Structures are given as C-alpha cells and as structure tokens.
Amino acid sequence: MPRPSRVRTPSRSAIALIALLAGALVPAPSQAQDEPREVTSSVFARYSDRILKIQIIEASSNAKRSIGTGFFVSPDGLMMTNYHVVSERVQEKADHRVEIVEADGSTRAAEVIAVDVVHDLAVLRTGRPSPSHFTLAPVALRQGDRLYSLGHPSDLGLSIVEGTYNGNLKHTLYPKIHFTGSINPGMSGGPAITAAGAVVGVNVSTMGEQRSFLVPEAQATRLLARVQAPGFVPAADLLTEVTAQLREYQQAYLGGLFAGAPKRADVGPFRVVTEPAPIFRCWGGAERSDEAEAEPMYNEVWHRCGTDDDVFIADDQRAGVVELVHVALTSARLNAAQFGALYTSRFSVDDTPGGDERHVTAWRCATRNVAAPATPVRAVLCLRGLRKLPGLYDAVLKVAVLGRSNAGLSSTLTLSGASWENVDRIATRYLELVAWR
C-alpha cells in the first residue's frame, strides 16, 4: 500500500513571510465565497435522513456482496434506486437478499417490486413508514446550475458531492444527464438534488474525473407512478419483466437501423456505412507499419462508430450495444501471398466479447463466402444466447472484402441483447452496404 505523501514543515521565518504575502495578495473570504460551503452543509443536514445504504447479502457467506444507495419517495416507505444495485437479487433470487441499513446501523429486509432495466431503475418496498421523503416532480434547470449528489461511496458512510448540471448527453436514445461531479462506486441509486431538495436525477454511473451521469427524474417518476397505480401487483418473476422490457427497447434502437440510404464514408479504397443514426459518434485514425520508412510495408486506416447507450443486465453483460468497426489495410510493397497472410491473420483475431457462463451460452460461429450485392465477401456470424433472457442474443458479424491482392477491409458489427429476427435483418442489410469505392 503506498504511503501518504508528506509535506516538509517550513521554518518560522518562512511561515512569517508566507503569512505576510498571504495577507497582501489573498483577499479575505467574502460572504459569497463561504456561501457554497454553508449551502452544502445545510442541504446535507436537511435531506440526509431520506437516504439509506442498500446492501446485497450473498446467502451462503451471509456477507455483503455489493452496496449501493436508495432514497425514500413515498410516506409508506417506497425507495428508489438503480436496477444495477439490486441486479444480483433479480438475476439470482435464491442466492441473494436485499437489506437497507438504517442510520443507527440496524438492518431491515427490503423487496424489489418493480424494475425499469432500460433506464437502470428499481423500486424497493422497505416495510417501514418514511414521513421524511422526496416528492418527485419536474425541475427547471439551466446549464451550470449547482446540484448536490448524495450516496454511500465505497461503504465510507453517507457523503455529499457538489457538482453542476450540464444538460442531457447528445448521443443517447433516451435522456441521460451529464453531472460534473465525483459520483463514486456505492453512490449508485442515490439522489442528485437542488439546494431546495428537488430531485433532478438518480446517480447511475461515472467515467471518473468528475464526468458522471444521472437518470432523469422523469424516468423515476414514471416508474413510481406504475408502482402506485391502483391494482399494481409485483411481477412473480422480475426476469420475465426484464426480458419483455429489453425486447421492447430493441425495437426503438434497432427498428430503423440502416434503413433507407444510410450515411457513407470512404475508408481507404472502400466505402462503408457510418453514423447509422444521429445518436452515433464516429472516430477514426491511421497507422503505418513503420513510420521511419518512406514507403511502409502496409498502411492501416480505422473508423469506429458507437453510442453512449448500453443497458446494464449483469456485471459482465450489457444490452443495447451497437458498434461498427472498419479497418482498411493497403500495401504497395507486400506481394500477394504476404498481403494475404497479413489480411488473414488480422481477420482471424477472435474479438468476441467474454462473459460468465451463468449468463451466456458459448459462441457459435458460421463462416460463408457471400456474393454480396456490391462486392464478394467472406462473412463470419457469431451468436450466443442470454441464458436468463430467452429469445435474446449477442451477435458479432465480421466481414472481409475479397477481390484484390493489395487491399482489404475487415468490418465488424456488434449487437447485444437482440432478437434473432433483428440480428438476421440487420446482418443481411449490413452486407449490402460494404463496397469498393
């Protein structure tokens, strides 16, 4: 374990000089400078009793498997959190239980009664009244408004983080709020609120360096309304509900994919599909086999497109992923046999995603030479099933363009959590879109 860094203590004369300079150069703190700290402590004091730690207990060891955060949203003790916080209970109900931890350290069993897997939300029934709770309602915000995120980072106790509202992400199918603040593991499921206690969103994920994300309040309100509707009965098997939600969601993100005349880009001597929908972002680059040589052995150009959307199913499993990767190889120095060996070795790399066999079947692949409309290709389609979500699959389609001895394109399409009907339709359409310039 690394030791904390130490700071040398300055001499008394140095301290006097520092104090003199500080008095001359640094203005006295103003009331406005102190205000954010006072507001933060006030927010914590007013609203912390509405937020509790959630822990998932693994049955055989009778110990914590993971932790998260939840917050009360009704006087009868309903609690909002993330789906991913309680996913192990949903996925493996017999092996895990959910507990909430009260402020005094006592624990109480809680029940997952509804989920929205697409927006990563869940509602718990805690079995105890909560006279102090948040009321969900729309909030008007401007970019830069100050927010306060609360949760239990790394099981260190309830904490509060200041940050700013930066609007919704641009490259997602459904809204997700960009929160500039340090949400850390364990804070998932906690609220992000205004100084007045209005819930803006639910802590969900982070990329580090104060790049964090919230599920918008509107999605939490919608799930809570479903639970509070007259006649609501929790699903007997929440996995069945998760499967139905994913099947409905895939129609939204896959239904129109590659329809009509999709946008095209030139990558080396090839024309490929790019930015299949406005929510996609595309990146690219080029490499030479030897930068020191005037004429390298080969050149490589890559073009990658994807979105900021994915749906958490389990730690090693996501749905809603769509990614395109095109890699063009060209060479003026390699002979046909040498280039063929290079091209084959690149195409043969196994880049199918990994996964726990509890959640996914083994990959099964089929390879064919295909007389695609624009150009002949060699295509490999790999498929695996999601064991606990019947009728849904992960798929990887790899395409190698044939026909030249000094140029080749390896193009890969990755889909996750899709029906066979969508995999088949989209793979067929994808093959039609790969062509020489």
C-alpha positions in Angstrom: 0.0 0.0 0.0 1.6 3.4 -1.0 2.3 5.7 1.9 0.7 9.2 2.0 2.9 11.9 0.6 4.5 14.2 3.2 5.0 17.9 3.1 8.0 19.5 4.7 7.2 21.8 7.6 8.6 25.3 6.8 10.8 27.3 9.2 9.3 30.0 11.5 10.8 32.8 9.3 9.4 31.2 6.2 6.0 31.0 7.9 6.1 34.7 8.8 7.0 35.6 5.2 4.2 33.4 3.8 1.7 35.0 6.2 2.8 38.5 5.1 2.4 37.6 1.4 -0.9 35.9 2.0 -2.2 39.0 3.7 -1.1 41.2 0.9 -2.1 39.0 -2.1 -5.1 37.0 -1.0 -8.3 38.9 -0.2 -10.3 38.0 2.9 -13.0 35.4 2.1 -16.3 37.1 1.2 -19.7 36.0 2.2 -20.3 34.8 -1.4 -17.2 32.6 -1.2 -18.4 31.0 2.0 -21.9 30.5 0.8 -21.5 27.3 -1.2 -20.0 25.5 1.8 -22.8 26.7 4.0 -25.4 25.6 1.4 -23.8 22.2 1.1 -23.8 21.5 4.8 -27.4 22.8 5.1 -28.5 20.5 2.2 -26.9 17.5 3.9 -28.5 18.3 7.3 -32.0 18.8 5.8 -32.1 15.8 3.4 -29.7 13.1 4.6 -32.3 11.2 6.7 -34.2 10.4 3.4 -31.2 8.4 2.0 -30.0 5.0 3.2 -27.4 2.4 2.2 -28.6 -0.7 0.4 -26.6 -3.9 0.7 -26.9 -7.1 -1.2 -26.2 -10.1 1.0 -24.9 -13.3 -0.5 -26.8 -16.2 1.2 -24.1 -18.8 1.6 -21.5 -16.5 3.2 -24.1 -14.3 4.8 -21.9 -11.3 4.0 -22.2 -8.2 1.7 -21.8 -8.9 -2.0 -22.2 -5.3 -3.0 -23.6 -2.0 -1.8 -25.5 1.0 -3.2 -27.8 3.8 -2.2 -31.5 4.4 -2.2 -33.8 7.2 -1.3 -37.4 7.4 0.0 -40.0 8.6 -2.4 -43.3 8.0 -0.5 -44.6 8.1 3.1 -45.2 4.4 3.1 -41.5 3.5 2.6 -41.1 3.0 -1.1 -37.4 3.5 -2.1 -35.9 4.4 -5.5 -32.5 3.0 -6.5 -30.7 1.7 -9.6 -31.5 -1.6 -11.2 -27.8 -2.5 -11.2 -27.7 -2.1 -7.4 -30.2 -4.9 -7.0 -29.5 -6.9 -10.2 -28.0 -9.9 -8.4 -31.2 -10.3 -6.4 -33.2 -10.1 -9.6 -30.8 -12.5 -11.5 -30.2 -15.0 -8.7 -33.0 -14.6 -6.3 -32.3 -17.7 -4.2 -28.7 -16.7 -3.6 -29.1 -13.1 -2.6 -31.2 -10.8 -0.4 -31.6 -7.1 -0.2 -31.2 -5.1 3.1 -31.4 -1.4 3.9 -29.2 -0.1 6.6 -30.7 2.5 9.0 -28.9 5.5 10.3 -28.3 3.6 13.6 -26.7 0.7 11.8 -29.6 -1.7 12.1 -30.7 -3.6 9.0 -34.1 -4.4 7.5 -35.1 -6.7 4.7 -36.4 -5.0 1.5 -38.2 -6.3 -1.5 -37.6 -5.4 -5.2 -41.1 -4.8 -6.5 -40.5 -3.1 -9.9 -37.7 -2.5 -12.3 -37.0 -0.4 -15.4 -33.9 -2.1 -16.8 -33.6 0.2 -19.8 -33.2 3.3 -17.5 -31.4 1.4 -14.8 -34.1 2.0 -12.0 -35.8 -0.2 -9.4 -38.3 0.4 -6.6 -38.0 -1.3 -3.2 -40.6 -1.9 -0.6 -39.0 -1.4 2.8 -41.9 -2.2 5.0 -41.5 0.8 7.2 -43.0 4.3 7.1 -40.9 7.2 5.9 -42.5 10.5 6.9 -39.4 12.2 5.6 -39.2 11.5 1.9 -38.6 13.2 -1.5 -41.5 14.1 -3.7 -40.7 13.6 -7.4 -41.7 16.4 -9.7 -40.2 18.2 -12.8 -37.4 20.7 -12.1 -36.5 23.6 -14.4 -32.7 23.9 -14.8 -30.1 25.8 -16.7 -26.6 24.5 -17.6 -24.3 25.4 -14.8 -26.8 25.2 -12.0 -25.4 23.7 -8.8 -26.5 20.2 -7.8 -25.8 18.0 -4.8 -25.3 14.3 -5.1 -25.7 12.1 -2.1 -24.7 8.4 -1.5 -22.5 5.9 0.2 -19.2 5.9 -1.7 -17.1 2.7 -1.1 -19.0 2.0 2.1 -17.5 5.0 3.8 -20.7 6.5 5.1 -23.2 8.9 3.6 -21.5 11.6 1.7 -22.4 14.7 -0.3 -20.8 15.9 -3.5 -21.2 19.3 -5.1 -21.4 19.5 -8.9 -23.1 21.2 -11.8 -25.9 20.4 -14.2 -24.7 20.2 -17.8 -27.8 19.1 -19.7 -28.5 15.8 -21.4 -26.0 13.7 -23.3 -26.3 14.2 -27.0 -25.6 10.7 -28.2 -28.2 8.6 -26.3 -31.5 7.2 -27.4 -33.1 8.2 -24.1 -32.1 11.2 -22.0 -29.2 10.9 -19.5 -28.0 13.9 -17.5 -24.3 14.9 -17.6 -23.4 15.8 -14.0 -20.0 17.4 -13.4 -19.2 16.0 -10.0 -17.5 12.9 -8.5 -20.0 10.2 -8.2 -18.2 7.1 -6.8 -19.0 3.4 -6.6 -21.6 2.9 -3.8 -23.4 6.2 -4.6 -25.4 4.5 -7.4 -29.1 4.9 -6.7 -28.7 8.0 -4.6 -30.4 11.3 -5.5 -28.9 14.4 -7.1 -30.9 17.3 -5.8 -31.1 21.1 -5.9 -30.5 23.2 -2.8 -34.2 23.3 -2.3 -34.4 19.4 -2.2 -35.9 18.9 -5.6 -34.7 15.6 -7.2 -33.1 16.2 -10.5 -32.0 12.7 -11.2 -30.7 9.4 -9.8 -26.9 8.7 -9.6 -26.1 6.0 -12.1 -22.5 5.9 -13.5 -19.2 7.8 -13.8 -16.3 7.9 -16.2 -14.1 9.5 -13.5 -12.5 12.9 -13.4 -15.9 14.4 -12.4 -17.7 13.1 -15.5 -20.8 11.5 -14.0 -24.3 10.7 -15.2 -27.8 10.7 -13.8 -31.1 9.1 -14.8 -33.5 12.0 -15.2 -36.2 12.5 -12.6 -38.9 11.9 -15.3 -37.9 8.3 -15.7 -38.1 7.7 -11.9 -41.4 9.5 -11.7 -42.8 7.2 -14.5 -41.7 4.0 -12.7 -43.0 5.2 -9.3 -46.4 6.1 -10.9 -46.6 2.5 -12.2 -46.0 1.1 -8.7 -48.5 3.5 -7.1 -51.3 2.9 -9.7 -54.4 1.1 -8.3 -54.2 -2.6 -8.7 -50.4 -2.8 -9.1 -49.0 -6.3 -8.3 -45.3 -7.0 -8.4 -44.3 -9.5 -11.2 -43.9 -13.0 -9.9 -40.7 -13.3 -11.9 -38.9 -10.0 -12.4 -36.6 -11.6 -15.0 -39.6 -12.1 -17.2 -40.3 -8.4 -16.9 -36.7 -7.6 -17.7 -36.9 -9.7 -20.9 -40.1 -8.0 -22.0 -38.6 -4.6 -21.4 -35.5 -5.4 -23.4 -37.5 -6.8 -26.3 -39.5 -3.6 -26.5 -36.4 -1.5 -26.2 -34.5 -3.1 -29.0 -37.3 -2.1 -31.4 -36.5 1.5 -30.6 -32.8 1.3 -31.2 -32.7 -1.4 -33.9 -36.0 -0.9 -35.7 -34.8 1.7 -38.2 -31.1 0.8 -38.2 -29.6 1.0 -41.7 -33.0 1.7 -43.2 -33.2 3.9 -46.3 -30.0 5.3 -47.6 -27.6 5.4 -44.6 -24.7 7.8 -44.4 -21.5 6.5 -46.1 -17.8 7.3 -45.6 -14.7 6.5 -47.6 -12.1 4.4 -45.6 -9.1 3.8 -47.7 -10.3 2.4 -51.1 -13.6 1.3 -49.5 -17.0 2.8 -48.9 -18.6 1.9 -45.6 -21.6 2.8 -43.6 -21.1 5.4 -40.9 -23.2 7.2 -38.3 -26.3 5.0 -38.8 -28.3 7.4 -36.6 -27.8 10.8 -35.1 -27.1 9.3 -31.7 -23.9 7.7 -33.0 -20.4 9.2 -32.7 -17.7 8.1 -35.0 -13.9 8.3 -34.6 -11.0 7.3 -36.8 -7.3 7.2 -37.3 -4.4 5.8 -39.4 -1.2 3.9 -38.8 1.8 2.9 -40.8 3.7 -0.3 -40.2 7.0 1.6 -40.0 6.9 5.4 -39.5 10.6 5.6 -40.3 10.3 4.3 -43.8 9.3 6.5 -46.7 7.2 3.6 -48.1 5.9 1.4 -45.2 5.1 -2.3 -45.6 1.4 -1.5 -45.2 -1.0 1.2 -44.1 -3.9 0.7 -41.7 -7.0 3.1 -41.5 -9.7 2.5 -38.9 -13.2 4.0 -38.5 -15.3 3.2 -35.4 -18.9 4.2 -34.6 -20.9 3.7 -31.4 -23.3 5.3 -29.0 -23.3 6.2 -25.3 -26.2 3.8 -24.8 -25.9 0.5 -23.1 -28.3 -1.3 -20.7 -26.9 -3.0 -17.6 -28.1 -6.6 -17.2 -25.3 -8.0 -15.1 -21.6 -7.2 -14.3 -20.4 -8.9 -17.4 -23.5 -8.4 -19.6 -25.0 -5.4 -21.5 -27.8 -4.9 -23.9 -28.4 -2.1 -26.4 -24.8 -2.0 -27.7 -24.4 -1.3 -31.4 -20.8 -0.8 -32.6 -19.3 -0.6 -36.1 -15.6 -1.0 -36.7 -14.0 -0.8 -40.2 -10.3 -1.4 -40.7 -8.8 -1.0 -44.2 -5.3 -2.5 -45.0 -3.4 -1.5 -48.1 0.2 -2.2 -49.2 2.3 -1.3 -52.2 5.3 -3.4 -51.0 3.9 -6.8 -50.0 3.4 -9.4 -52.6 0.0 -11.2 -52.9 1.0 -14.1 -50.7 2.5 -11.8 -48.0 -0.5 -9.5 -48.0 -2.9 -12.4 -48.0 -1.2 -13.8 -44.8 -1.4 -10.4 -43.1 -5.0 -9.9 -44.1 -6.0 -13.4 -42.9 -4.2 -13.0 -39.6 -6.0 -9.7 -38.9 -9.4 -11.1 -39.8 -8.9 -14.3 -37.8 -8.4 -12.5 -34.5 -11.2 -13.5 -32.1 -12.6 -10.3 -30.7 -16.0 -11.7 -29.5 -16.8 -10.4 -26.0 -16.3 -12.6 -23.0 -19.0 -13.5 -20.4 -19.9 -15.6 -17.5 -21.4 -19.0 -18.5 -24.1 -18.5 -15.9 -25.4 -15.6 -18.1 -24.5 -16.5 -21.7 -24.1 -19.6 -23.8 -20.9 -20.3 -25.7 -20.4 -18.5 -29.0 -21.4 -20.4 -32.1 -20.0 -19.2 -35.4 -20.7 -19.9 -39.1 -18.4 -18.8 -42.0 -19.5 -18.3 -45.5 -18.3 -16.7 -48.8 -21.1 -14.4 -49.8 -21.8 -12.8 -53.2 -22.9 -9.5 -51.6 -24.6 -7.0 -54.0 -21.6 -4.6 -54.1 -18.7 -7.0 -53.8 -17.9 -10.6 -52.8 -17.1 -11.0 -49.1 -16.2 -13.6 -46.5 -18.5 -13.3 -43.6 -18.5 -14.8 -40.1 -21.6 -14.6 -38.0 -21.2 -15.5 -34.3 -24.1 -15.8 -31.9 -24.7 -16.6 -28.3 -27.8 -16.7 -26.2 -28.6 -14.9 -23.0 -29.4 -17.8 -20.7 -31.8 -16.0 -18.3 -33.4 -13.8 -21.0 -34.8 -16.3 -23.6 -35.1 -15.1 -27.2 -32.3 -12.5 -26.9 -28.8 -12.9 -28.3 -25.5 -11.2 -28.7 -24.1 -11.2 -32.2 -20.9 -10.3 -33.9 -20.7 -10.1 -37.7 -17.2 -9.9 -39.3 -16.8 -9.2 -43.0 -13.7 -9.4 -45.1 -13.9 -7.9 -48.6 -12.4 -10.1 -51.3 -11.1 -9.4 -54.7 -7.7 -7.6 -54.5 -4.2 -8.7 -53.7 -3.0 -5.4 -52.1 -6.1 -4.1 -50.3 -8.6 -5.4 -47.8 -11.3 -4.3 -45.5 -12.2 -6.0 -42.2 -15.6 -4.7 -41.0 -17.2 -5.8 -37.7 -20.7 -5.2 -36.4 -21.5 -5.9 -32.8 -25.0 -6.1 -31.4 -26.1 -7.1 -27.9 -29.5 -8.2 -26.4 -31.2 -8.5 -29.8 -33.8 -10.9 -31.1 -32.8 -13.4 -33.9 -35.2 -11.6 -36.3 -33.3 -8.3 -35.8 -29.9 -10.0 -36.0 -30.8 -11.6 -39.3 -32.3 -8.5 -40.8 -29.5 -6.1 -39.8 -26.7 -8.5 -40.7 -28.2 -9.0 -44.2 -28.5 -5.3 -44.7 -25.0 -4.7 -43.4 -23.6 -7.0 -46.0 -25.3 -4.9 -48.7 -23.5 -1.7 -47.5 -19.9 -2.8 -47.8 -18.3 -1.9 -51.2 -15.3 -0.7 -53.1 -15.2 2.9 -53.9 
